[in-house]
Amino acid sequence: MVNAGIAPPCVQCGAATRPGAAFCGNCGLPLTVAVDSYLDSGESSPPPPAAPQARSRWPLAALLISAAAIVFAGLVGAFVVAPLIAGDTSDPATWIDVHSASGGFSARFPVAPKAEVQTVQAAVGERQLHVLRCIQGKARFEISWFDLRGPDGQDAAYNPERGMDLMAEQGRLAGRDWVQVGDTLALRADIHVGEHDRNEVAIMVRQGRVFVVALSGVRRDKPSQFGVFLNSLKFH
């Protein structure tokens, strides 16, 4: 007989969960979302490092999944935020050009990013979340995107301002404005986390897709390279 007071472990990281919890306290993924990660063979980037990269306690891809699930399924929950203590100090002149065939864009990353596709099961049906991410120092660079149109051919509604509000729930929204990224408008925000750190995010909707560009784990007293990262994004 199954004890009703024991919750199943998180399907992503295997951590123990609390009965009735909507989100994993370790990796931040919604406990109602099944995730299957694998390398995206459509990406033509340099091979990723052989050593596994350290996992952040606030993965922006997981936050994007959560935002998508909330928009699609009406889920409500809190995200666990663990501030990082240092930022990226690399020279942008040494960054790597990465071309995404499946995303239809190119961008520059400090080091070769890891490519994943995560299957998201939401109320409106299955969605494929594509992710390119790398970690440089304590900073996490990430570009994620998913299609609003599902297998049934129907487009789901997505509100960038609502998505940004969800991302900022466990931090303090220090600033938000619309900026031009190539030929696309993006909603950009600076989210202060903990006593010293900030996460910078930009959301844009382009040709039926939602794109999220994010830099997390940067100290507020250090220069940010988010503008360089964001403006390196070029759509084909």
C-alpha positions as CSV (number, residue, x, y, z in Angstrom):
1,M,0.0,0.0,0.0
2,V,1.3,3.4,-1.0
3,N,1.6,5.9,1.9
4,A,-0.3,9.1,0.9
5,G,2.1,11.2,2.8
6,I,5.1,10.2,0.7
7,A,5.6,12.2,-2.5
8,P,7.4,10.7,-5.6
9,P,10.9,12.0,-6.3
10,C,11.5,14.7,-9.0
11,V,11.7,13.1,-12.5
12,Q,14.5,15.5,-13.5
13,C,17.0,15.4,-10.6
14,G,15.7,12.6,-8.4
15,A,15.5,14.8,-5.3
16,A,12.9,14.0,-2.6
17,T,9.8,16.2,-2.8
18,R,7.2,17.4,-0.3
19,P,3.6,16.1,-0.6
20,G,1.4,18.6,-2.5
21,A,4.4,20.6,-3.8
22,A,4.1,22.0,-7.3
23,F,7.8,22.5,-7.9
24,C,11.0,20.6,-7.0
25,G,12.9,22.4,-4.2
26,N,16.2,21.3,-5.7
27,C,16.1,22.0,-9.5
28,G,13.0,24.2,-9.7
29,L,11.1,22.1,-12.3
30,P,7.3,21.7,-12.1
31,L,6.6,18.3,-10.6
32,T,3.7,17.9,-13.1
33,V,6.0,18.4,-16.1
34,A,7.8,15.4,-17.6
35,V,11.2,16.2,-19.1
36,D,13.2,14.2,-21.5
37,S,16.6,15.8,-22.4
38,Y,18.9,14.9,-25.2
39,L,21.4,16.5,-27.5
40,D,19.9,18.5,-30.3
41,S,21.5,17.3,-33.5
42,G,20.3,20.4,-35.4
43,E,22.8,22.6,-33.7
44,S,26.1,23.3,-35.5
45,S,28.2,24.5,-32.5
46,P,31.6,23.5,-31.4
47,P,31.6,20.2,-29.3
48,P,30.7,20.9,-25.7
49,P,33.3,20.2,-22.9
50,A,33.5,16.5,-21.9
51,A,33.2,17.3,-18.2
52,P,29.6,17.9,-17.0
53,Q,28.8,21.4,-16.2
54,A,27.6,22.4,-12.7
55,R,23.9,22.7,-12.2
56,S,22.5,26.0,-11.1
57,R,19.8,26.1,-8.4
58,W,17.8,28.5,-10.6
59,P,18.0,27.1,-14.1
60,L,16.5,29.6,-16.5
61,A,15.3,26.9,-18.9
62,A,13.3,25.4,-16.0
63,L,11.9,28.8,-15.4
64,L,10.9,29.1,-19.0
65,I,9.2,25.7,-18.8
66,S,7.4,26.8,-15.7
67,A,6.3,30.1,-17.4
68,A,5.1,28.1,-20.4
69,A,3.3,25.6,-18.2
70,I,1.7,28.4,-16.2
71,V,0.5,30.2,-19.4
72,F,-0.8,27.0,-20.9
73,A,-2.1,25.1,-17.8
74,G,-2.8,27.8,-15.3
75,L,-0.3,26.4,-12.8
76,V,0.8,28.6,-9.9
77,G,3.9,28.0,-7.8
78,A,7.1,29.5,-6.3
79,F,10.6,29.1,-7.7
80,V,13.6,28.4,-5.5
81,V,16.3,31.0,-6.0
82,A,19.8,30.5,-4.7
83,P,22.0,33.5,-5.6
84,L,25.4,32.9,-7.2
85,I,28.4,34.8,-5.9
86,A,30.4,35.9,-9.0
87,G,29.9,36.8,-12.6
88,D,31.4,36.2,-15.9
89,T,34.8,37.9,-16.6
90,S,35.6,36.7,-20.0
91,D,36.5,38.9,-22.9
92,P,33.7,39.1,-25.5
93,A,36.3,39.3,-28.3
94,T,37.1,35.6,-27.5
95,W,33.5,34.4,-27.5
96,I,32.4,31.6,-29.9
97,D,29.9,32.1,-32.8
98,V,27.1,29.5,-32.5
99,H,24.6,28.8,-35.3
100,S,21.3,27.2,-34.5
101,A,19.6,25.5,-37.5
102,S,16.5,24.5,-35.5
103,G,16.2,28.0,-33.9
104,G,17.0,30.0,-37.1
105,F,19.5,32.2,-35.4
106,S,23.1,32.7,-34.5
107,A,24.6,34.1,-31.3
108,R,27.9,34.4,-29.4
109,F,28.6,32.5,-26.2
110,P,31.6,32.7,-23.9
111,V,32.2,28.9,-24.3
112,A,30.6,26.2,-26.4
113,P,27.1,25.8,-25.1
114,K,25.3,22.5,-24.5
115,A,22.2,21.9,-26.7
116,E,19.1,20.2,-25.3
117,V,15.5,19.6,-26.3
118,Q,13.1,19.1,-23.5
119,T,9.6,17.7,-24.0
120,V,7.0,19.6,-22.1
121,Q,3.5,18.1,-21.5
122,A,1.1,21.0,-20.9
123,A,-2.7,21.3,-20.8
124,V,-2.8,22.3,-24.5
125,G,-0.6,19.4,-25.5
126,E,3.1,18.6,-25.9
127,R,5.7,21.3,-26.6
128,Q,9.4,21.0,-27.5
129,L,11.6,23.4,-25.5
130,H,15.0,24.0,-27.2
131,V,17.8,25.2,-25.0
132,L,21.4,26.4,-25.6
133,R,23.3,27.1,-22.4
134,C,26.8,27.5,-21.0
135,I,28.4,28.4,-17.7
136,Q,31.4,30.7,-17.5
137,G,32.7,31.3,-14.0
138,K,29.5,31.5,-12.0
139,A,27.5,33.2,-14.8
140,R,24.9,31.2,-16.8
141,F,24.3,32.2,-20.4
142,E,21.1,30.7,-22.0
143,I,18.9,31.0,-25.0
144,S,15.7,29.0,-25.0
145,W,12.7,28.8,-27.4
146,F,9.5,26.9,-28.1
147,D,6.8,27.0,-30.7
148,L,3.4,28.4,-29.8
149,R,1.7,26.2,-32.3
150,G,1.1,22.6,-31.1
151,P,0.8,19.3,-33.0
152,D,-2.9,20.1,-33.5
153,G,-2.0,23.2,-35.5
154,Q,-3.5,25.6,-32.9
155,D,-1.5,28.6,-31.6
156,A,-1.4,29.1,-27.9
157,A,-1.5,32.7,-26.5
158,Y,1.6,34.0,-24.8
159,N,2.0,37.3,-23.0
160,P,5.7,38.4,-22.5
161,E,4.8,40.8,-19.7
162,R,3.0,38.0,-17.8
163,G,6.0,35.7,-18.5
164,M,8.4,38.3,-17.1
165,D,6.2,38.8,-14.0
166,L,6.4,35.0,-13.3
167,M,10.2,35.1,-13.7
168,A,10.5,38.0,-11.2
169,E,8.3,36.5,-8.5
170,Q,11.1,35.3,-6.3
171,G,13.4,38.3,-6.9
172,R,12.9,42.1,-7.1
173,L,12.2,43.6,-10.5
174,A,14.6,46.5,-10.6
175,G,13.9,47.6,-14.2
176,R,11.9,46.5,-17.3
177,D,11.6,48.0,-20.7
178,W,11.2,47.2,-24.4
179,V,14.3,47.1,-26.5
180,Q,15.1,46.4,-30.2
181,V,17.0,43.2,-31.0
182,G,17.6,43.2,-34.7
183,D,14.1,43.5,-36.3
184,T,12.3,42.2,-33.2
185,L,11.1,43.9,-30.0
186,A,12.2,42.2,-26.8
187,L,10.9,42.8,-23.2
188,R,14.1,43.2,-21.1
189,A,14.3,43.0,-17.3
190,D,16.8,43.3,-14.5
191,I,15.8,41.1,-11.6
192,H,17.7,41.5,-8.3
193,V,18.1,38.2,-6.4
194,G,19.3,38.0,-2.8
195,E,21.5,40.7,-1.4
196,H,24.1,41.0,-4.2
197,D,23.1,39.3,-7.4
198,R,21.0,39.9,-10.4
199,N,19.5,37.9,-13.3
200,E,18.9,39.6,-16.7
201,V,16.3,38.3,-19.0
202,A,14.8,39.3,-22.4
203,I,11.6,37.7,-23.9
204,M,10.5,38.1,-27.5
205,V,7.9,36.5,-29.7
206,R,8.9,36.1,-33.3
207,Q,7.2,34.1,-36.1
208,G,5.1,32.0,-33.8
209,R,7.9,31.2,-31.3
210,V,8.8,32.5,-27.9
211,F,12.6,33.2,-27.3
212,V,14.1,33.9,-23.9
213,V,17.7,35.2,-23.6
214,A,19.1,35.1,-20.1
215,L,22.2,35.8,-18.0
216,S,22.0,34.7,-14.4
217,G,24.4,34.8,-11.4
218,V,26.0,38.1,-11.9
219,R,26.8,40.4,-9.0
220,R,25.2,43.8,-9.1
221,D,28.5,45.6,-8.3
222,K,30.2,44.1,-11.4
223,P,29.8,45.1,-15.1
224,S,27.2,43.0,-16.9
225,Q,27.8,41.5,-20.4
226,F,24.1,40.8,-21.0
227,G,23.9,43.6,-23.5
228,V,26.7,42.0,-25.6
229,F,25.1,38.6,-25.3
230,L,21.6,39.8,-26.2
231,N,22.7,42.0,-29.2
232,S,24.8,39.1,-30.6
233,L,21.5,37.3,-31.4
234,K,20.9,37.5,-35.1
235,F,17.8,35.8,-36.7
236,H,18.3,34.2,-40.1
